Amino acid sequence: MRDTAHDPASAAGRGSPPGDPYPWAREHEAIEALTDFDLGRCREALEHLASEIRLSDRSRPGSIALLLADLLEAIRSSLQPGEPTSRAGNPDASSQDGRAERWRRAEALGTAETMGTLRKRFRQEIELLFAPLISGATVSPTVLRARSYLDHHFTRRVTLGELAQAIHLSPNYLSSIFRREMGVTVTHYLRRRRMRLAEQLLMEGKHTISEVAYRVGYQNYRDFHRNFVREGKRSPRAFQRLCRSNRQRLRRGGPRSAPQPIL
């Protein structure tokens, strides 16, 4: 029998006003499924949650986004409990990377101006979190080592041969097992990793586009531009203008547009 003393579903039913826009019971169901290592039931509960969130007279997409961001971080912590301090034995680098990822996720959800956009982005974030666990299979130590190496070195040129040598595998075998377990190729993973950091740097507004390209591992602007458009469906300059416009609107206290996050 469940202990309802700290049950969000029971609490929502007892203490929340009628018409609560956030389905607490679905959140509790998802977390409970994770505790039981039932990833299928967890994803099903999250899909129901995404469908059932709505606005009320008291709420805005931004307030719902805060709850969803907290839920995603709780799920990430359960799925990847060792990652925040495991990368190359460097807690500072891992902590900084973790903060960058949480910021990216918060921006992706927090800039949604409609419930439809918020639901879409929440589902995209769920897919990202569960991608390493496709078909319910856990990620092998081999792929975890490969992913850790890429996460630590993605801001410079990394070849498949170098990666394979670093973890003592043949390039062909590594390429095959990485794609099977991660759902993407090594090249795609590396490109997506770079584009997430590029998006974050452009949002901060402290660097030129050329500086951002160099910081995320590109030696020429043409390659950076092509890959940014491929992943984000808009040019770096257009994304930068939108971010700058958002900052100006925020200073004036007005609404901001929602840049489509690179996923």
JOURLIN-V687011 format. One record per helix or strand of 3 or more residues. SS is the DSSP state (alpha for helix, beta for strand). FROM is the first residue (numbers start at 1). TO is the last residue. Records with the same first field share a line. If there is no record, write none. Layout:
# JOURLIN-V687011
SS=FROM-TO  FROM-TO
This chain:
# JOURLIN-V687011
alpha=4-6  8-15  24-35  39-52  61-79  83-85  87-89  91-110  115-136  141-153  160-166  171-182  186-204  209-215  221-232  236-252
